[in-house]
Amino acid sequence: MHELSIAMSIVEIATDHALKDGAEIVTEIEIEVGDLSGVETEALDFAMEAAIKDTICRHAKWNIVHIGAKAFCPEKKKEYDVSDLYSSCPFCGEYGHELKQGKEMRVKSLIVE
Ligand SMILES: [Zn+2]
């Protein structure tokens, strides 16, 4: 399962940061998931439960924050919301404008003790 390896890397990142801070436990993890990142948040939620076991994140709560996808139209110099990768630009009708956000998956913040 793809999401399990993602969850494990989230726990690894959280653990690394906590240890660097001299913390003993991680109490909260905020995760940002772009709507076009290809990550299933329900599966990620489930995978997190397994991934935190026997780690210093085992008592952590996690929060998955959705990041809506946005692209930029160079013609109109405007941003617009993107619901999938296959829709055209609402301003000029072109496909494949650069995505400004929506493909990311990252650990946004941590609370450690
Ligand atoms: Zn455009």
Backbone and ligand atoms as CSV (ligand in chain L), in Angstrom:
chain,resi,resn,atom,element,x,y,z
A,1,MET,N,N,0.836,-1.202,0.000
A,1,MET,CA,C,0.000,0.000,0.000
A,1,MET,C,C,0.875,1.258,0.000
A,2,HIS,N,N,0.661,2.082,-0.988
A,2,HIS,CA,C,1.367,3.340,-1.196
A,2,HIS,C,C,1.301,4.231,0.053
A,3,GLU,N,N,0.110,4.376,0.618
A,3,GLU,CA,C,-0.082,5.280,1.755
A,3,GLU,C,C,0.703,4.847,2.990
A,4,LEU,N,N,0.941,3.543,3.133
A,4,LEU,CA,C,1.691,3.096,4.302
A,4,LEU,C,C,3.129,3.604,4.242
A,5,SER,N,N,3.729,3.573,3.057
A,5,SER,CA,C,5.104,4.078,2.971
A,5,SER,C,C,5.131,5.590,3.170
A,6,ILE,N,N,4.076,6.273,2.743
A,6,ILE,CA,C,3.985,7.719,2.994
A,6,ILE,C,C,3.868,7.975,4.499
A,7,ALA,N,N,2.982,7.219,5.144
A,7,ALA,CA,C,2.789,7.376,6.587
A,7,ALA,C,C,4.094,7.105,7.326
A,8,MET,N,N,4.822,6.085,6.891
A,8,MET,CA,C,6.080,5.766,7.556
A,8,MET,C,C,7.105,6.870,7.375
A,9,SER,N,N,7.107,7.502,6.213
A,9,SER,CA,C,8.067,8.594,6.045
A,9,SER,C,C,7.638,9.827,6.841
A,10,ILE,N,N,6.335,10.025,7.005
A,10,ILE,CA,C,5.857,11.128,7.857
A,10,ILE,C,C,6.333,10.911,9.297
A,11,VAL,N,N,6.179,9.682,9.772
A,11,VAL,CA,C,6.599,9.353,11.139
A,11,VAL,C,C,8.118,9.518,11.279
A,12,GLU,N,N,8.839,9.138,10.226
A,12,GLU,CA,C,10.290,9.278,10.249
A,12,GLU,C,C,10.700,10.754,10.346
A,13,ILE,N,N,10.056,11.588,9.544
A,13,ILE,CA,C,10.347,13.028,9.559
A,13,ILE,C,C,10.030,13.599,10.944
A,14,ALA,N,N,8.858,13.234,11.474
A,14,ALA,CA,C,8.437,13.726,12.786
A,14,ALA,C,C,9.418,13.273,13.867
A,15,THR,N,N,9.843,12.024,13.798
A,15,THR,CA,C,10.772,11.471,14.782
A,15,THR,C,C,12.120,12.187,14.723
A,16,ASP,N,N,12.625,12.389,13.530
A,16,ASP,CA,C,13.894,13.098,13.329
A,16,ASP,C,C,13.871,14.483,13.950
A,17,HIS,N,N,12.796,15.225,13.637
A,17,HIS,CA,C,12.680,16.581,14.158
A,17,HIS,C,C,12.586,16.591,15.673
A,18,ALA,N,N,11.778,15.682,16.209
A,18,ALA,CA,C,11.580,15.620,17.656
A,18,ALA,C,C,12.897,15.306,18.353
A,19,LEU,N,N,13.636,14.348,17.819
A,19,LEU,CA,C,14.902,13.965,18.447
A,19,LEU,C,C,15.903,15.112,18.390
A,20,LYS,N,N,15.900,15.828,17.275
A,20,LYS,CA,C,16.800,16.982,17.151
A,20,LYS,C,C,16.468,18.054,18.176
A,21,ASP,N,N,15.175,18.168,18.499
A,21,ASP,CA,C,14.719,19.133,19.504
A,21,ASP,C,C,14.894,18.616,20.923
A,22,GLY,N,N,15.381,17.415,21.057
A,22,GLY,CA,C,15.528,16.808,22.370
A,22,GLY,C,C,14.200,16.406,22.997
A,23,ALA,N,N,13.189,16.237,22.161
A,23,ALA,CA,C,11.862,15.872,22.678
A,23,ALA,C,C,11.761,14.357,22.835
A,24,GLU,N,N,10.869,13.963,23.715
A,24,GLU,CA,C,10.692,12.527,23.920
A,24,GLU,C,C,9.461,11.961,23.246
A,25,ILE,N,N,8.447,12.801,23.136
A,25,ILE,CA,C,7.273,12.327,22.406
A,25,ILE,C,C,6.732,13.409,21.474
A,26,VAL,N,N,6.098,12.911,20.433
A,26,VAL,CA,C,5.420,13.808,19.502
A,26,VAL,C,C,3.939,13.766,19.860
A,27,THR,N,N,3.349,14.935,20.075
A,27,THR,CA,C,1.932,14.931,20.476
A,27,THR,C,C,0.997,15.292,19.327
A,28,GLU,N,N,1.520,16.045,18.379
A,28,GLU,CA,C,0.663,16.425,17.262
A,28,GLU,C,C,1.447,16.560,15.967
A,29,ILE,N,N,0.858,16.091,14.893
A,29,ILE,CA,C,1.490,16.189,13.573
A,29,ILE,C,C,0.475,16.787,12.609
A,30,GLU,N,N,0.867,17.866,11.962
A,30,GLU,CA,C,-0.016,18.428,10.949
A,30,GLU,C,C,0.534,18.076,9.567
A,31,ILE,N,N,-0.315,17.469,8.774
A,31,ILE,CA,C,0.103,16.992,7.456
A,31,ILE,C,C,-0.701,17.722,6.387
A,32,GLU,N,N,-0.003,18.263,5.415
A,32,GLU,CA,C,-0.712,18.901,4.304
A,32,GLU,C,C,-0.721,17.966,3.107
A,33,VAL,N,N,-1.911,17.777,2.562
A,33,VAL,CA,C,-2.036,16.895,1.407
A,33,VAL,C,C,-2.745,17.649,0.289
A,34,GLY,N,N,-2.050,17.823,-0.807
A,34,GLY,CA,C,-2.642,18.500,-1.964
A,34,GLY,C,C,-3.703,17.615,-2.595
A,35,ASP,N,N,-4.759,18.253,-3.078
A,35,ASP,CA,C,-5.855,17.494,-3.685
A,35,ASP,C,C,-5.419,16.703,-4.922
A,36,LEU,N,N,-4.337,17.112,-5.558
A,36,LEU,CA,C,-3.857,16.375,-6.729
A,36,LEU,C,C,-2.562,15.612,-6.442
A,37,SER,N,N,-2.295,15.377,-5.179
A,37,SER,CA,C,-1.055,14.678,-4.820
A,37,SER,C,C,-1.171,13.187,-5.067
A,38,GLY,N,N,-2.394,12.712,-5.277
A,38,GLY,CA,C,-2.591,11.288,-5.481
A,38,GLY,C,C,-2.656,10.501,-4.187
A,39,VAL,N,N,-2.616,11.205,-3.063
A,39,VAL,CA,C,-2.674,10.533,-1.769
A,39,VAL,C,C,-4.133,10.437,-1.319
A,40,GLU,N,N,-4.556,9.232,-1.008
A,40,GLU,CA,C,-5.896,9.004,-0.474
A,40,GLU,C,C,-5.868,9.312,1.010
A,41,THR,N,N,-6.569,10.364,1.416
A,41,THR,CA,C,-6.437,10.740,2.823
A,41,THR,C,C,-7.047,9.700,3.768
A,42,GLU,N,N,-8.094,9.025,3.316
A,42,GLU,CA,C,-8.685,7.990,4.170
A,42,GLU,C,C,-7.702,6.855,4.397
A,43,ALA,N,N,-7.032,6.458,3.332
A,43,ALA,CA,C,-6.038,5.389,3.430
A,43,ALA,C,C,-4.842,5.862,4.254
A,44,LEU,N,N,-4.494,7.148,4.107
A,44,LEU,CA,C,-3.367,7.691,4.853
A,44,LEU,C,C,-3.682,7.704,6.351
A,45,ASP,N,N,-4.910,8.072,6.667
A,45,ASP,CA,C,-5.380,8.076,8.039
A,45,ASP,C,C,-5.204,6.688,8.669
A,46,PHE,N,N,-5.657,5.708,7.946
A,46,PHE,CA,C,-5.570,4.321,8.375
A,46,PHE,C,C,-4.107,3.888,8.518
A,47,ALA,N,N,-3.295,4.271,7.535
A,47,ALA,CA,C,-1.880,3.901,7.534
A,47,ALA,C,C,-1.129,4.561,8.695
A,48,MET,N,N,-1.540,5.786,9.050
A,48,MET,CA,C,-0.880,6.491,10.156
A,48,MET,C,C,-1.020,5.705,11.454
A,49,GLU,N,N,-2.198,5.127,11.642
A,49,GLU,CA,C,-2.429,4.350,12.853
A,49,GLU,C,C,-1.414,3.230,12.999
A,50,ALA,N,N,-1.111,2.598,11.883
A,50,ALA,CA,C,-0.141,1.505,11.903
A,50,ALA,C,C,1.280,2.040,12.037
A,51,ALA,N,N,1.560,3.155,11.343
A,51,ALA,CA,C,2.925,3.668,11.274
A,51,ALA,C,C,3.434,4.230,12.603
A,52,ILE,N,N,2.535,4.767,13.427
A,52,ILE,CA,C,3.002,5.396,14.674
A,52,ILE,C,C,3.299,4.385,15.785
A,53,LYS,N,N,2.826,3.160,15.606
A,53,LYS,CA,C,3.047,2.131,16.631
A,53,LYS,C,C,4.525,1.948,16.934
A,54,ASP,N,N,4.843,1.826,18.228
A,54,ASP,CA,C,6.220,1.581,18.666
A,54,ASP,C,C,7.199,2.676,18.247
A,55,THR,N,N,6.708,3.886,18.049
A,55,THR,CA,C,7.600,5.005,17.761
A,55,THR,C,C,7.305,6.100,18.794
A,56,ILE,N,N,8.110,7.153,18.776
A,56,ILE,CA,C,7.824,8.240,19.725
A,56,ILE,C,C,6.595,9.051,19.292
A,57,CYS,N,N,6.025,8.687,18.172
A,57,CYS,CA,C,4.797,9.341,17.701
A,57,CYS,C,C,3.548,8.569,18.127
A,58,ARG,N,N,3.746,7.526,18.915
A,58,ARG,CA,C,2.609,6.629,19.173
A,58,ARG,C,C,1.426,7.291,19.874
A,59,HIS,N,N,1.668,8.394,20.590
A,59,HIS,CA,C,0.537,9.075,21.225
A,59,HIS,C,C,0.106,10.318,20.459
A,60,ALA,N,N,0.676,10.482,19.299
A,60,ALA,CA,C,0.404,11.703,18.541
A,60,ALA,C,C,-0.972,11.681,17.888
A,61,LYS,N,N,-1.560,12.878,17.847
A,61,LYS,CA,C,-2.760,13.067,17.041
A,61,LYS,C,C,-2.263,13.651,15.728
A,62,TRP,N,N,-2.912,13.311,14.668
A,62,TRP,CA,C,-2.507,13.936,13.402
A,62,TRP,C,C,-3.718,14.567,12.749
A,63,ASN,N,N,-3.382,15.558,11.980
A,63,ASN,CA,C,-4.362,16.381,11.332
A,63,ASN,C,C,-4.033,16.407,9.859
A,64,ILE,N,N,-4.949,16.024,9.022
A,64,ILE,CA,C,-4.665,16.081,7.592
A,64,ILE,C,C,-5.384,17.290,7.006
A,65,VAL,N,N,-4.602,18.213,6.487
A,65,VAL,CA,C,-5.162,19.439,5.927
A,65,VAL,C,C,-5.138,19.348,4.400
A,66,HIS,N,N,-6.301,19.535,3.799
A,66,HIS,CA,C,-6.384,19.480,2.338
A,66,HIS,C,C,-5.939,20.800,1.724
A,67,ILE,N,N,-5.143,20.691,0.686
A,67,ILE,CA,C,-4.717,21.880,-0.046
A,67,ILE,C,C,-5.351,21.806,-1.435
A,68,GLY,N,N,-6.229,22.746,-1.716
A,68,GLY,CA,C,-6.879,22.780,-3.025
A,68,GLY,C,C,-5.865,23.075,-4.118
A,69,ALA,N,N,-6.074,22.506,-5.290
A,69,ALA,CA,C,-5.118,22.725,-6.372
A,69,ALA,C,C,-5.396,24.040,-7.091
A,70,LYS,N,N,-4.326,24.760,-7.402
A,70,LYS,CA,C,-4.435,26.005,-8.150
A,70,LYS,C,C,-3.379,26.037,-9.245
A,71,ALA,N,N,-3.782,26.561,-10.382
A,71,ALA,CA,C,-2.838,26.746,-11.475
A,71,ALA,C,C,-2.815,28.225,-11.845
A,72,PHE,N,N,-1.799,28.571,-12.643
A,72,PHE,CA,C,-1.618,29.973,-13.014
A,72,PHE,C,C,-1.717,30.111,-14.528
A,73,CYS,N,N,-2.545,31.036,-14.963
A,73,CYS,CA,C,-2.669,31.306,-16.394
A,73,CYS,C,C,-1.723,32.450,-16.762
A,74,PRO,N,N,-0.703,32.173,-17.578
A,74,PRO,CA,C,0.256,33.225,-17.938
A,74,PRO,C,C,-0.358,34.283,-18.850
A,75,GLU,N,N,-1.390,33.881,-19.587
A,75,GLU,CA,C,-2.077,34.795,-20.491
A,75,GLU,C,C,-2.808,35.892,-19.713
A,76,LYS,N,N,-3.617,35.439,-18.745
A,76,LYS,CA,C,-4.425,36.370,-17.946
A,76,LYS,C,C,-3.722,36.811,-16.669
A,77,LYS,N,N,-2.607,36.164,-16.388
A,77,LYS,CA,C,-1.866,36.411,-15.146
A,77,LYS,C,C,-2.770,36.268,-13.913
A,78,LYS,N,N,-3.533,35.199,-13.938
A,78,LYS,CA,C,-4.457,34.938,-12.842
A,78,LYS,C,C,-4.355,33.491,-12.408
A,79,GLU,N,N,-4.658,33.274,-11.136
A,79,GLU,CA,C,-4.726,31.906,-10.638
A,79,GLU,C,C,-6.156,31.399,-10.746
A,80,TYR,N,N,-6.281,30.100,-10.889
A,80,TYR,CA,C,-7.625,29.519,-10.876
A,80,TYR,C,C,-7.592,28.163,-10.196
A,81,ASP,N,N,-8.757,27.724,-9.719
A,81,ASP,CA,C,-8.858,26.436,-9.047
A,81,ASP,C,C,-8.869,25.307,-10.062
A,82,VAL,N,N,-8.162,24.251,-9.739
A,82,VAL,CA,C,-8.078,23.102,-10.629
A,82,VAL,C,C,-8.703,21.906,-9.918
A,83,SER,N,N,-9.674,21.277,-10.570
A,83,SER,CA,C,-10.277,20.129,-9.906
A,83,SER,C,C,-9.636,18.823,-10.351
A,84,ASP,N,N,-9.077,18.792,-11.550
A,84,ASP,CA,C,-8.317,17.624,-11.980
A,84,ASP,C,C,-7.291,18.073,-13.021
A,85,LEU,N,N,-6.373,17.158,-13.324
A,85,LEU,CA,C,-5.254,17.540,-14.196
A,85,LEU,C,C,-5.649,17.640,-15.664
A,86,TYR,N,N,-6.885,17.260,-15.959
A,86,TYR,CA,C,-7.271,17.182,-17.361
A,86,TYR,C,C,-8.215,18.291,-17.777
A,87,SER,N,N,-8.424,19.284,-16.889
A,87,SER,CA,C,-9.302,20.361,-17.332
A,87,SER,C,C,-8.492,21.496,-17.933
A,88,SER,N,N,-9.144,22.204,-18.832
A,88,SER,CA,C,-8.468,23.314,-19.494
A,88,SER,C,C,-8.609,24.573,-18.663
A,89,CYS,N,N,-7.820,25.551,-19.010
A,89,CYS,CA,C,-7.840,26.830,-18.309
A,89,CYS,C,C,-9.160,27.563,-18.590
A,90,PRO,N,N,-9.840,28.058,-17.547
A,90,PRO,CA,C,-11.118,28.761,-17.763
A,90,PRO,C,C,-10.942,30.109,-18.461
A,91,PHE,N,N,-9.720,30.634,-18.495
A,91,PHE,CA,C,-9.487,31.941,-19.112
A,91,PHE,C,C,-9.128,31.838,-20.589
A,92,CYS,N,N,-8.169,30.938,-20.906
A,92,CYS,CA,C,-7.698,30.890,-22.292
A,92,CYS,C,C,-7.938,29.537,-22.962
A,93,GLY,N,N,-8.433,28.564,-22.200
A,93,GLY,CA,C,-8.748,27.272,-22.798
A,93,GLY,C,C,-7.571,26.331,-22.989
A,94,GLU,N,N,-6.377,26.763,-22.607
A,94,GLU,CA,C,-5.186,25.913,-22.755
A,94,GLU,C,C,-5.144,24.829,-21.681
A,95,TYR,N,N,-4.391,23.778,-22.009
A,95,TYR,CA,C,-4.173,22.730,-21.026
A,95,TYR,C,C,-2.759,22.834,-20.462
A,96,GLY,N,N,-2.603,22.309,-19.274
A,96,GLY,CA,C,-1.251,22.115,-18.753
A,96,GLY,C,C,-0.551,23.359,-18.251
A,97,HIS,N,N,-1.295,24.352,-17.757
A,97,HIS,CA,C,-0.622,25.467,-17.084
A,97,HIS,C,C,0.058,24.949,-15.834
A,98,GLU,N,N,1.048,25.687,-15.424
A,98,GLU,CA,C,1.827,25.291,-14.248
A,98,GLU,C,C,0.968,25.290,-12.974
A,99,LEU,N,N,1.060,24.197,-12.225
A,99,LEU,CA,C,0.338,24.129,-10.955
A,99,LEU,C,C,1.097,24.912,-9.897
A,100,LYS,N,N,0.383,25.747,-9.176
A,100,LYS,CA,C,1.010,26.518,-8.102
A,100,LYS,C,C,0.975,25.746,-6.788
A,101,GLN,N,N,-0.065,25.002,-6.610
A,101,GLN,CA,C,-0.179,24.182,-5.412
A,101,GLN,C,C,-1.159,23.057,-5.675
A,102,GLY,N,N,-1.113,22.039,-4.803
A,102,GLY,CA,C,-2.083,20.953,-4.948
A,102,GLY,C,C,-1.431,19.593,-5.138
A,103,LYS,N,N,-0.097,19.576,-5.376
A,103,LYS,CA,C,0.567,18.286,-5.540
A,103,LYS,C,C,1.446,17.948,-4.338
A,104,GLU,N,N,1.427,18.827,-3.344
A,104,GLU,CA,C,2.327,18.619,-2.222
A,104,GLU,C,C,1.795,17.606,-1.201
A,105,MET,N,N,2.712,17.074,-0.460
A,105,MET,CA,C,2.388,16.195,0.656
A,105,MET,C,C,3.522,16.445,1.616
A,106,ARG,N,N,3.245,17.094,2.728
A,106,ARG,CA,C,4.341,17.380,3.626
A,106,ARG,C,C,3.888,17.492,5.083
A,107,VAL,N,N,4.871,17.382,5.944
A,107,VAL,CA,C,4.629,17.586,7.363
A,107,VAL,C,C,4.715,19.093,7.585
A,108,LYS,N,N,3.594,19.686,7.949
A,108,LYS,CA,C,3.543,21.138,8.086
A,108,LYS,C,C,4.082,21.574,9.442
A,109,SER,N,N,3.622,20.932,10.487
A,109,SER,CA,C,4.111,21.300,11.805
A,109,SER,C,C,3.986,20.139,12.790
A,110,LEU,N,N,4.700,20.295,13.873
A,110,LEU,CA,C,4.744,19.245,14.885
A,110,LEU,C,C,4.614,19.875,16.248
A,111,ILE,N,N,4.001,19.166,17.153
A,111,ILE,CA,C,4.080,19.576,18.549
A,111,ILE,C,C,4.740,18.431,19.298
A,112,VAL,N,N,5.815,18.770,20.001
A,112,VAL,CA,C,6.576,17.730,20.712
A,112,VAL,C,C,6.702,18.107,22.188
A,113,GLU,N,N,7.049,17.106,22.966
A,113,GLU,CA,C,7.249,17.381,24.387
A,113,GLU,C,C,8.564,16.800,24.839
L,1,ZN,ZN,ZN,-4.791,30.066,-19.365
